[in-house]
């Protein structure tokens, strides 16, 4: 049964079935093509919805079953970006990668995920959430050989995202979340144009709007970077006050097994807070009591109707069984806390 307090949700991705792509791997290529791929992706969405509902997740998503990558799958459908030529670029200021090149004016030629959003809405009675990449993170995933300006390119992406998000909201989606891991790295840029372009991407949406900011996972470079951050991770201290003043409704952060001081949530007064109570970097299943402990700490700084128990980040590199058990633990932990609130 859905709840009015401590509504559980996930950040975004869930593991894909082995018949769709190679499991336990980020950005794994599809094993199907054409009509079979489209049907396979829809079947996978049905499966992850059933898994979430059985686990007791209140606000469900499509688990990003139609995407290889949370950023580039969206960008692939835009004009102005050449995926055939690549350049080496530093990503999130952590590692070098071969990335596509912006060679002309970026434009959305057609709806990109709108049909996927309609399908998600048609398959569940629960509140539904849909994720999109954020403008600043899109900029940080490309080599810009046209605008030669990160703020200008981010503003163009914000315009494109807003057009897409308005159609997704019109399909009946209840929450649209923008993923902005770049917000945890480029603090001056967040202040100078990041918040502004995020608000532009979310402008005029009738549904709830969210932003997810994480420390990264799934690859060695992210793990190594976290090891350099010391005993306290205070990056959110720079972005939360700016987000608190913004028009974005919800902020998603990672808490469980991270070194984020829980009192930083206090900087988000008035916002819905998606508290990451599930560690996505390990196969170890949290106990309901561990989840409840994380939520109780957070409740010192946020009201129960503003706290949404969540995963720290996406779960795509985990096995389906591990992900399912973690979702069950999330729901069970939230239920324990609800009992004490009642």
C-alpha positions as CSV (number, residue, x, y, z in Angstrom):
1,X,0.0,0.0,0.0
2,X,1.4,3.4,-0.9
3,X,2.0,5.7,2.1
4,X,1.7,9.4,2.8
5,X,4.9,9.6,4.9
6,X,8.3,8.2,4.1
7,X,7.3,7.3,0.5
8,X,10.0,5.0,-0.8
9,X,11.6,5.5,-4.3
10,X,14.7,4.7,-6.3
11,X,17.3,7.0,-7.8
12,X,17.0,5.7,-11.3
13,X,18.5,2.6,-12.9
14,X,17.9,-1.0,-12.0
15,X,19.7,-4.1,-13.4
16,X,18.6,-5.2,-16.8
17,X,17.7,-8.9,-17.6
18,X,20.5,-11.0,-19.1
19,X,18.5,-11.5,-22.3
20,X,18.6,-7.7,-22.9
21,X,22.3,-7.1,-22.3
22,X,25.3,-8.5,-20.4
23,X,24.6,-8.3,-16.6
24,X,26.8,-6.7,-13.9
25,X,28.2,-4.3,-16.3
26,X,27.8,-0.5,-16.8
27,X,26.9,0.7,-20.4
28,X,26.5,-2.9,-21.7
29,X,25.6,-3.2,-25.4
30,X,22.1,-4.5,-26.4
31,X,21.7,-8.1,-27.3
32,X,18.7,-7.4,-29.4
33,X,17.9,-5.0,-32.3
34,X,15.0,-3.4,-34.1
35,X,11.5,-4.4,-33.1
36,X,12.8,-7.2,-30.9
37,X,14.9,-4.6,-28.9
38,X,11.9,-2.3,-28.4
39,X,9.7,-5.3,-27.3
40,X,12.5,-6.5,-25.0
41,X,12.9,-3.2,-23.4
42,X,9.2,-2.9,-22.7
43,X,9.2,-6.4,-21.2
44,X,12.1,-5.4,-19.0
45,X,10.2,-2.3,-17.8
46,X,7.2,-4.5,-16.9
47,X,9.5,-6.8,-14.9
48,X,11.2,-4.0,-13.0
49,X,7.8,-2.4,-12.2
50,X,6.6,-5.7,-10.9
51,X,9.8,-6.0,-8.8
52,X,9.4,-2.5,-7.3
53,X,5.7,-3.0,-6.5
54,X,6.3,-6.4,-4.9
55,X,9.2,-4.9,-2.9
56,X,6.8,-2.1,-1.7
57,X,8.3,0.8,-3.5
58,X,5.8,3.7,-3.5
59,X,7.1,5.9,-6.3
60,X,8.3,3.6,-9.1
61,X,10.4,4.2,-12.3
62,X,11.2,2.3,-15.5
63,X,14.6,1.5,-14.1
64,X,16.1,3.1,-17.2
65,X,15.7,-0.2,-19.0
66,X,15.7,1.6,-22.4
67,X,19.0,3.3,-21.9
68,X,22.6,2.2,-22.1
69,X,23.9,5.4,-20.4
70,X,22.2,7.9,-18.3
71,X,23.6,10.9,-20.3
72,X,24.7,9.7,-23.8
73,X,21.6,7.8,-24.7
74,X,19.7,11.1,-24.6
75,X,22.4,13.0,-26.4
76,X,22.6,10.4,-29.2
77,X,19.2,11.6,-30.4
78,X,20.1,15.3,-30.7
79,X,21.3,17.2,-33.7
80,X,24.7,18.9,-33.5
81,X,26.7,16.1,-31.8
82,X,29.0,13.9,-33.8
83,X,29.4,10.4,-32.2
84,X,31.7,9.3,-35.1
85,X,34.4,11.6,-34.1
86,X,35.7,11.7,-30.5
87,X,38.1,13.6,-28.4
88,X,39.8,12.9,-25.1
89,X,38.3,14.9,-22.3
90,X,38.5,14.9,-18.5
91,X,35.2,13.8,-17.0
92,X,34.1,15.1,-13.6
93,X,37.7,16.3,-13.2
94,X,38.5,12.6,-12.3
95,X,39.4,10.6,-15.4
96,X,40.0,10.9,-19.1
97,X,37.5,9.5,-21.6
98,X,36.8,9.5,-25.3
99,X,33.8,11.6,-25.8
100,X,31.6,12.7,-28.8
101,X,32.1,16.2,-30.2
102,X,29.6,19.1,-30.4
103,X,30.0,20.2,-34.1
104,X,27.0,22.4,-34.6
105,X,23.9,24.0,-33.0
106,X,22.4,21.3,-30.7
107,X,18.7,20.7,-31.2
108,X,15.9,18.2,-30.4
109,X,14.6,17.0,-33.7
110,X,11.8,14.8,-32.1
111,X,10.6,13.5,-28.7
112,X,13.3,11.3,-27.2
113,X,11.9,9.5,-24.1
114,X,8.2,10.6,-24.3
115,X,6.9,7.2,-25.6
116,X,8.9,5.5,-22.9
117,X,7.2,7.8,-20.3
118,X,3.8,7.0,-21.8
119,X,4.5,3.3,-21.6
120,X,5.6,3.6,-18.0
121,X,2.5,5.4,-17.1
122,X,0.3,2.8,-18.8
123,X,1.9,-0.1,-16.8
124,X,1.4,1.1,-13.2
125,X,-1.2,2.7,-10.9
126,X,1.5,4.0,-8.5
127,X,3.2,7.4,-8.6
128,X,5.7,7.3,-11.4
129,X,9.1,9.0,-11.7
130,X,11.2,9.6,-14.8
131,X,14.9,10.6,-15.0
132,X,16.7,12.9,-17.3
133,X,20.4,14.1,-17.4
134,X,21.0,17.6,-16.1
135,X,22.4,20.3,-18.3
136,X,25.7,20.7,-16.5
137,X,26.4,17.0,-16.5
138,X,25.5,16.8,-20.2
139,X,28.1,19.5,-20.9
140,X,30.7,17.6,-18.9
141,X,30.2,14.5,-21.1
142,X,31.1,16.2,-24.4
143,X,33.9,18.0,-26.2
144,X,32.5,21.4,-27.3
145,X,33.9,22.4,-30.6
146,X,31.1,24.8,-31.5
147,X,29.9,27.0,-28.7
148,X,33.3,27.1,-26.9
149,X,31.4,28.0,-23.7
150,X,30.1,25.7,-21.1
151,X,27.4,28.1,-19.9
152,X,26.1,28.7,-23.4
153,X,26.0,24.9,-24.2
154,X,24.3,24.2,-20.8
155,X,21.6,26.9,-21.6
156,X,20.9,25.2,-25.0
157,X,20.6,21.8,-23.3
158,X,18.3,23.3,-20.6
159,X,16.0,24.5,-23.4
160,X,16.0,21.1,-25.0
161,X,15.4,19.3,-21.7
162,X,12.5,21.6,-20.8
163,X,10.8,20.8,-24.1
164,X,11.3,17.1,-23.4
165,X,10.3,17.3,-19.8
166,X,7.0,19.2,-20.5
167,X,5.9,16.3,-22.8
168,X,7.0,13.7,-20.3
169,X,4.9,15.5,-17.6
170,X,2.0,15.7,-20.0
171,X,2.2,11.9,-20.3
172,X,1.1,11.7,-16.6
173,X,4.5,11.3,-14.9
174,X,4.5,12.5,-11.3
175,X,8.2,13.3,-10.7
176,X,10.9,14.3,-13.1
177,X,14.4,14.0,-11.8
178,X,17.5,15.6,-13.3
179,X,20.8,13.8,-12.6
180,X,23.6,16.3,-11.9
181,X,26.6,14.5,-10.5
182,X,28.7,17.4,-11.9
183,X,27.2,19.5,-9.1
184,X,29.5,17.7,-6.7
185,X,32.6,18.8,-8.6
186,X,32.4,22.2,-10.2
187,X,31.2,24.4,-7.4
188,X,31.9,27.7,-9.0
189,X,30.0,26.6,-12.2
190,X,27.1,25.5,-10.1
191,X,26.9,29.0,-8.6
192,X,27.5,30.8,-11.9
193,X,25.1,28.9,-14.2
194,X,24.4,25.4,-12.9
195,X,21.4,26.3,-10.7
196,X,20.0,28.7,-13.4
197,X,20.2,26.1,-16.2
198,X,18.7,23.4,-13.9
199,X,15.8,25.7,-13.2
200,X,15.4,26.4,-16.9
201,X,15.2,22.7,-17.6
202,X,12.4,22.4,-15.0
203,X,10.6,25.6,-15.8
204,X,6.8,25.4,-16.0
205,X,6.5,21.7,-15.1
206,X,3.2,20.7,-13.5
207,X,4.8,17.7,-11.7
208,X,7.3,17.5,-8.9
209,X,10.9,18.3,-9.9
210,X,14.0,16.6,-8.4
211,X,17.8,16.8,-8.7
212,X,20.1,13.9,-7.9
213,X,23.6,14.6,-6.9
214,X,25.9,11.7,-6.1
215,X,29.6,10.9,-5.7
216,X,29.7,8.4,-8.6
217,X,30.0,4.6,-8.5
218,X,30.6,1.6,-10.7
219,X,34.1,2.4,-12.0
220,X,37.5,2.4,-10.3
221,X,38.1,6.1,-10.9
222,X,35.1,7.1,-8.8
223,X,36.0,4.7,-6.0
224,X,39.6,6.0,-6.0
225,X,38.4,9.6,-5.9
226,X,36.2,9.0,-2.9
227,X,39.2,7.6,-1.0
228,X,40.9,11.0,-1.4
229,X,38.0,12.9,0.3
230,X,38.9,12.3,3.9
231,X,36.8,11.4,6.9
232,X,33.9,13.8,6.0
233,X,32.4,14.4,2.6
234,X,31.2,18.0,2.7
235,X,30.7,18.8,-1.0
236,X,27.0,19.1,-0.5
237,X,27.7,22.1,1.8
238,X,28.5,24.2,-1.3
239,X,25.4,23.2,-3.4
240,X,22.6,22.7,-0.8
241,X,22.2,26.4,0.2
242,X,21.9,27.3,-3.5
243,X,19.4,24.5,-4.1
244,X,17.4,25.5,-1.0
245,X,16.8,28.9,-2.7
246,X,15.9,27.3,-6.1
247,X,12.6,26.3,-7.5
248,X,13.5,22.6,-7.5
249,X,11.1,20.6,-5.2
250,X,13.3,17.6,-4.2
251,X,17.0,16.9,-3.7
252,X,18.4,13.4,-3.7
253,X,21.6,12.6,-1.8
254,X,23.6,9.6,-0.8
255,X,23.8,8.9,3.0
256,X,24.2,5.2,3.8
257,X,27.9,4.1,4.0
258,X,29.0,7.5,2.7
259,X,30.9,10.0,4.8
260,X,28.3,12.7,4.3
261,X,27.6,14.5,7.6
262,X,23.8,13.9,8.0
263,X,23.3,17.4,9.4
264,X,24.0,18.9,6.0
265,X,20.3,18.0,5.3
266,X,19.5,21.0,7.5
267,X,20.7,23.2,4.6
268,X,17.7,22.0,2.5
269,X,14.9,23.4,4.8
270,X,11.6,23.4,3.0
271,X,12.6,20.9,0.3
272,X,11.7,17.2,-0.1
273,X,14.8,15.2,0.7
274,X,15.5,11.8,-1.0
275,X,17.7,10.2,1.6
276,X,19.9,7.5,0.1
277,X,19.6,4.6,2.6
278,X,20.9,1.8,0.3
279,X,24.5,1.5,-0.7
280,X,24.7,0.6,-4.4
281,X,28.5,-0.1,-4.4
282,X,28.3,-3.4,-2.5
283,X,26.4,-6.7,-2.8
284,X,25.9,-6.7,0.9
285,X,22.1,-6.4,1.7
286,X,21.2,-3.8,4.2
287,X,19.0,-5.0,7.1
288,X,15.7,-3.1,7.7
289,X,17.3,-1.9,11.0
290,X,20.2,-0.4,9.2
291,X,17.9,1.4,6.8
292,X,15.8,2.6,9.7
293,X,18.8,3.9,11.5
294,X,19.8,6.1,8.5
295,X,16.2,7.4,8.2
296,X,16.0,8.2,11.9
297,X,19.2,10.2,11.7
298,X,17.8,12.2,8.8
299,X,14.5,12.8,10.6
300,X,16.3,15.1,13.0
301,X,16.6,17.5,10.1
302,X,13.6,16.9,7.9
303,X,9.9,16.3,8.5
304,X,8.5,12.8,7.8
305,X,6.3,14.0,5.0
306,X,9.3,15.6,3.3
307,X,11.6,12.5,3.7
308,X,11.7,10.0,0.9
309,X,13.7,6.8,1.6
310,X,15.8,6.1,-1.6
311,X,18.8,4.3,-3.0
312,X,22.1,6.2,-2.9
313,X,22.4,6.0,-6.7
314,X,21.5,3.7,-9.6
315,X,21.7,-0.1,-9.2
316,X,22.5,-1.2,-12.7
317,X,25.9,-3.0,-12.0
318,X,24.3,-5.2,-9.3
319,X,22.6,-8.6,-9.9
320,X,18.8,-8.5,-10.2
321,X,18.5,-10.6,-7.0
322,X,20.7,-8.3,-4.9
323,X,18.9,-5.2,-6.2
324,X,15.5,-6.8,-5.3
325,X,16.6,-7.7,-1.8
326,X,17.9,-4.2,-1.3
327,X,14.6,-2.7,-2.4
328,X,12.8,-5.0,0.1
329,X,15.2,-3.8,2.8
330,X,14.4,-0.2,1.9
331,X,10.7,-0.7,2.2
332,X,11.0,-2.8,5.4
333,X,13.3,-0.1,7.0
334,X,10.8,2.7,6.1
335,X,8.0,0.6,7.6
336,X,9.9,0.2,10.9
337,X,10.2,4.0,11.1
338,X,6.6,4.6,10.1
339,X,5.5,2.4,13.1
340,X,7.4,4.5,15.5
341,X,6.0,7.7,14.0
342,X,2.4,6.4,14.3
